[in-house]
């Protein structure tokens, strides 16, 4: 386990790196729960009937690459284990690397599955995953997400 001060230093470095990469101004200190602003976000939608999840997607784009951020929230009352999030990547996008999940295949309809300490989502809990992709011009986000076969609301 890392000391709390070490984690704050890592968070501050990440904010500084994001500022350098995306041309946003970085705060002088990092706050817990702070995320950089989104340049592309999937608009919100009402939850489908019986949905047990909400997904928030955003992406930063540059040249022929994009970096995505996906937050999956369990809106149900039971713990979700061994989760699989499925979504269609827009044509021309191909995942080159990812974090907090394993992605397969790298284009088309992709399934992300949890690994390490990101396999369980408790009621009201959320996990953050993401990926870097290259693209041929379409920087749009996935049009829908399903978690273990259940459609998720976009939020």
N, C-alpha and C positions, 0 to 999 in steps of 0.2 A: 504494500500500500504506500502510495506517495504522500509526503506531507502536504498539507493544504497549501502552504506557500509555494511549493513546487508546481502544483496544479494551476494556481493563479498566474504564475510566470508563463506556463504553457498557453493558457488562455490569452494572456496579453500578447504573446508572440503571434498567435493565430490571428488576432484582431489586426495587428500591425501588418501581417502578411496579406490579409484580405484587403486592407486599405491600399497597399502597394499594388496588388494585382487588379483591383477593380476601381481604383481612382476615387474611393470614398474617404472621407476624413475619419481618422481613427480617434476614439476617445483616449484621454491620457491614462485612464485606468479601466480595466475590464470589469464589468459587473456580471455576476452570475446570471445566467439565463439570457444574456444579450446576444442577439443575432444580427448580422449585417442585413441591410435592406435588400429586398428582392428586386431584380430587374425584370423577371418574367414569372408570373404566378398563374396557376390554374384558378379561374374564378370560383367562388363558393357556389354550392348548390344545396338544395334541401336534401336531408338524408333519405335514402331509399327506405321503403318500408322494411322494418326489421334489421336495419343496418347496425352492426356492432363495431363500426370503425369509422374514423374520419381520417382523411389523408390531406396533408398540406404539401404542395410541391412548389419549388421555386428553382430558378436557374440563373446563373451568371454566364454570359456568352462573350467570347472574344475570338477573332479570326475564325478558324474552322473548328473551335472547341467550345464545350460548355461544361460547367460544373453544376450539378444538381444537388438539392437538399430536399429530402423527403422526411416528413414527420408523420408517423402512424400512431393514432390515438385509439385505444380500446374504449369504446363508449358503452360496452356491455357490462354485465354484472359478474361475468366469470373470467378467470384467467385464460389467456390465449397462450398456448405452448406450441413449439415447433411450427411457427407461423411461416406462411408463404404468401408473398405479395406479388400479384400478377398484373402487368400493365403493358399496353402497346406503345412502343417507341415510335415516334413519327418516322416516316420513310427517310432514309439517308443518315439517320443517327446510329452510332455504334459505340457501345460502352467499351472503354479501354481499361478502366480500373474502378474499383469501388471500395467502400468502407462500411463496416458494421453489418455487412450482408454478403452473400455469395450470389452473383448474377449469372443467369444462364437462360437462353443463349445471349450473345452480345447485341443482337438487333432483333427487330420484329416484335413478337409477343414475348416479353421477358418475365422471368420469375426470379424474385429476390427471396432468399431464405435466410433466416437468422443464423448466426454462428457466435461462438464464444459466449459472452455474457449478454447477448441480444436475442435470446431464444424465447423469452417469456415476457408477455405484456399483461400486467395486472389490470383489474378494472379501474378505469380512469387514468391509467398509466399510458406513457408514450415512449416510443423509441425513435431515434434519429439515424437515418441511413443516407447514403448518397453515392454519387458516381461522377466520373469524368467521362465524357463522350466526345468523339469527333463527329462532325456533321458536314453535309454538302449544301447547306443553306437553310434548312428548316430547323429553327431553334425552338419550336413550340414544345409544349409539355404533353405528357400522356393524356388521353381523353378520358380514361377511367382507370380505376384500381379495384381489384378484388383481393380480399384477405381470406385465405383458406376457403375460397369459393364464394364468399359473401361479398356483394358489392359494397364499397365504402362511399360515404359522402365525401365530397370535395369541399375543403374548408380553408 
